[in-house]
Amino acid sequence: MILKGELLIVGKMKEKLKEKILKIAIALTSTFLIIEIFGGYVFGSLALLSDAGHMFRDVFALSIALLAITLAKKLPTPTKTFGYHRAEVFAALVNGLLLFGISIGIFYYAYLRTITPVAIHSIGMFGVATVGFVVNLYIVGKLKEYGEDINIKAAYWHVLTDALSSLAIIIGATIIFFTGIHLVDPLLSMVIAFVVLFSSINLVRDSTNILLEGVPSNINVNQVIEEMESVRDVLGIHHLHVWSLCPCVNLLSAHIYTSKTRLVDVEKIKKTLNKKLEKFNILHTTFQFECKACQDKSKLKKIAHK
């Protein structure tokens, strides 16, 4: 039989191992980011420079995962009652804007390269991309072991897409070597830049939505209301608000109309509501129970999820 204390020790060891793997992944990705920038400049490959922007995004995604683990250890303070979870959201917004600018710059230089093609050192391009592919595959293999963590999972998909990007560059370098068609490089860089641009737009949109305390994109308010109203003795819901503290922490507050007045009955309703809301990853709730309708007789209208 495993004791609770032993489970706690195992959990802490797992968190430390997770942090160690993330730090190794950040170090490897950052090192290769520098190599890719240098290789892109020396070998004249815009595709490598484009992928460096992609790698920069990976460094950020891995850093966010590590930051989330670190912030989770920090207790709230009298002046920071929600802790420091929003720090990663601000960082995501800045990163998204930076990536947007990088991708636009890559598009511009790729366009110039299509007008005036530049000779590419395909062998060097192939070598750098191969190293990147191997590094990314190694990191993907390590992160896959901790796929149950939402932040690790996000970083995993970032690195996996970069591995595919490196593979595309390897194929592009091979085509250039055998055909001598250097136009492949700027065209490939445009494809990679488009992926980075799409990622940056999503990053800015999601972080802005969190900062504006909007409803999380993966939550349908109508479904939340229906789920809550399905609980026995819940007669109505008023002033419902759903928002995110950070990408992995969703919160909800609401006024619950019920005919029950005994505290023990109200506690049962609250427990059932919290259980129902777990399916939406809403783990922090604040309920105000009312034994009569609001004075203005207003009822919460169901919001069409967009």
JOPE-V436656 format. One record per residue. N is the residue number from 1. RES is the residue in three letters. NEAR is the number of other ideal C-beta (glycine too) atoms within 10 Angstrom. Layout:
# JOPE-V436656
<<N & RES & NEAR> <N & RES & NEAR>>
This chain:
# JOPE-V436656
<<1 & MET & 3> <2 & ILE & 7> <3 & LEU & 8> <4 & LYS & 7> <5 & GLY & 8> <6 & GLU & 10> <7 & LEU & 10> <8 & LEU & 10> <9 & ILE & 11> <10 & VAL & 11> <11 & GLY & 10> <12 & LYS & 10> <13 & MET & 10> <14 & LYS & 12> <15 & GLU & 15> <16 & LYS & 11> <17 & LEU & 12> <18 & LYS & 20> <19 & GLU & 14> <20 & LYS & 11> <21 & ILE & 19> <22 & LEU & 26> <23 & LYS & 13> <24 & ILE & 14> <25 & ALA & 28> <26 & ILE & 20> <27 & ALA & 12> <28 & LEU & 17> <29 & THR & 26> <30 & SER & 16> <31 & THR & 11> <32 & PHE & 25> <33 & LEU & 19> <34 & ILE & 11> <35 & ILE & 17> <36 & GLU & 27> <37 & ILE & 17> <38 & PHE & 13> <39 & GLY & 24> <40 & GLY & 23> <41 & TYR & 12> <42 & VAL & 13> <43 & PHE & 22> <44 & GLY & 19> <45 & SER & 31> <46 & LEU & 23> <47 & ALA & 32> <48 & LEU & 32> <49 & LEU & 24> <50 & SER & 32> <51 & ASP & 32> <52 & ALA & 26> <53 & GLY & 26> <54 & HIS & 26> <55 & MET & 27> <56 & PHE & 20> <57 & ARG & 26> <58 & ASP & 25> <59 & VAL & 21> <60 & PHE & 23> <61 & ALA & 26> <62 & LEU & 29> <63 & SER & 20> <64 & ILE & 23> <65 & ALA & 28> <66 & LEU & 21> <67 & LEU & 19> <68 & ALA & 23> <69 & ILE & 17> <70 & THR & 14> <71 & LEU & 15> <72 & ALA & 15> <73 & LYS & 8> <74 & LYS & 12> <75 & LEU & 6> <76 & PRO & 11> <77 & THR & 10> <78 & PRO & 5> <79 & THR & 5> <80 & LYS & 12> <81 & THR & 7> <82 & PHE & 13> <83 & GLY & 17> <84 & TYR & 15> <85 & HIS & 21> <86 & ARG & 18> <87 & ALA & 16> <88 & GLU & 24> <89 & VAL & 19> <90 & PHE & 12> <91 & ALA & 15> <92 & ALA & 22> <93 & LEU & 18> <94 & VAL & 13> <95 & ASN & 23> <96 & GLY & 21> <97 & LEU & 14> <98 & LEU & 16> <99 & LEU & 22> <100 & PHE & 17> <101 & GLY & 11> <102 & ILE & 21> <103 & SER & 25> <104 & ILE & 13> <105 & GLY & 14> <106 & ILE & 25> <107 & PHE & 17> <108 & TYR & 11> <109 & TYR & 16> <110 & ALA & 22> <111 & TYR & 11> <112 & LEU & 12> <113 & ARG & 21> <114 & THR & 13> <115 & ILE & 7> <116 & THR & 7> <117 & PRO & 14> <118 & VAL & 12> <119 & ALA & 11> <120 & ILE & 26> <121 & HIS & 17> <122 & SER & 23> <123 & ILE & 12> <124 & GLY & 17> <125 & MET & 27> <126 & PHE & 20> <127 & GLY & 15> <128 & VAL & 27> <129 & ALA & 26> <130 & THR & 15> <131 & VAL & 15> <132 & GLY & 28> <133 & PHE & 19> <134 & VAL & 13> <135 & VAL & 21> <136 & ASN & 26> <137 & LEU & 15> <138 & TYR & 15> <139 & ILE & 27> <140 & VAL & 18> <141 & GLY & 11> <142 & LYS & 19> <143 & LEU & 25> <144 & LYS & 13> <145 & GLU & 12> <146 & TYR & 19> <147 & GLY & 11> <148 & GLU & 7> <149 & ASP & 18> <150 & ILE & 13> <151 & ASN & 23> <152 & ILE & 24> <153 & LYS & 16> <154 & ALA & 17> <155 & ALA & 28> <156 & TYR & 24> <157 & TRP & 13> <158 & HIS & 25> <159 & VAL & 27> <160 & LEU & 17> <161 & THR & 17> <162 & ASP & 26> <163 & ALA & 19> <164 & LEU & 12> <165 & SER & 25> <166 & SER & 27> <167 & LEU & 16> <168 & ALA & 18> <169 & ILE & 28> <170 & ILE & 18> <171 & ILE & 14> <172 & GLY & 26> <173 & ALA & 28> <174 & THR & 15> <175 & ILE & 15> <176 & ILE & 24> <177 & PHE & 14> <178 & PHE & 9> <179 & THR & 11> <180 & GLY & 11> <181 & ILE & 13> <182 & HIS & 16> <183 & LEU & 13> <184 & VAL & 21> <185 & ASP & 32> <186 & PRO & 26> <187 & LEU & 15> <188 & LEU & 26> <189 & SER & 26> <190 & MET & 21> <191 & VAL & 14> <192 & ILE & 28> <193 & ALA & 27> <194 & PHE & 14> <195 & VAL & 20> <196 & VAL & 24> <197 & LEU & 19> <198 & PHE & 11> <199 & SER & 21> <200 & SER & 22> <201 & ILE & 14> <202 & ASN & 12> <203 & LEU & 22> <204 & VAL & 18> <205 & ARG & 14> <206 & ASP & 19> <207 & SER & 23> <208 & THR & 14> <209 & ASN & 16> <210 & ILE & 24> <211 & LEU & 14> <212 & LEU & 8> <213 & GLU & 12> <214 & GLY & 14> <215 & VAL & 18> <216 & PRO & 20> <217 & SER & 14> <218 & ASN & 9> <219 & ILE & 18> <220 & ASN & 18> <221 & VAL & 19> <222 & ASN & 12> <223 & GLN & 13> <224 & VAL & 24> <225 & ILE & 18> <226 & GLU & 11> <227 & GLU & 16> <228 & MET & 21> <229 & GLU & 12> <230 & SER & 10> <231 & VAL & 17> <232 & ARG & 9> <233 & ASP & 14> <234 & VAL & 20> <235 & LEU & 13> <236 & GLY & 15> <237 & ILE & 18> <238 & HIS & 16> <239 & HIS & 13> <240 & LEU & 16> <241 & HIS & 12> <242 & VAL & 23> <243 & TRP & 17> <244 & SER & 25> <245 & LEU & 16> <246 & CYS & 23> <247 & PRO & 19> <248 & CYS & 17> <249 & VAL & 21> <250 & ASN & 21> <251 & LEU & 17> <252 & LEU & 22> <253 & SER & 14> <254 & ALA & 22> <255 & HIS & 15> <256 & ILE & 24> <257 & TYR & 18> <258 & THR & 18> <259 & SER & 10> <260 & LYS & 18> <261 & THR & 9> <262 & ARG & 8> <263 & LEU & 9> <264 & VAL & 7> <265 & ASP & 14> <266 & VAL & 17> <267 & GLU & 12> <268 & LYS & 15> <269 & ILE & 19> <270 & LYS & 15> <271 & LYS & 11> <272 & THR & 16> <273 & LEU & 20> <274 & ASN & 15> <275 & LYS & 10> <276 & LYS & 16> <277 & LEU & 19> <278 & GLU & 9> <279 & LYS & 10> <280 & PHE & 18> <281 & ASN & 14> <282 & ILE & 21> <283 & LEU & 13> <284 & HIS & 13> <285 & THR & 15> <286 & THR & 9> <287 & PHE & 17> <288 & GLN & 10> <289 & PHE & 18> <290 & GLU & 15> <291 & CYS & 11> <292 & LYS & 8> <293 & ALA & 13> <294 & CYS & 14> <295 & GLN & 6> <296 & ASP & 7> <297 & LYS & 6> <298 & SER & 10> <299 & LYS & 12> <300 & LEU & 15> <301 & LYS & 7> <302 & LYS & 12> <303 & ILE & 14> <304 & ALA & 8> <305 & HIS & 12> <306 & LYS & 6>>
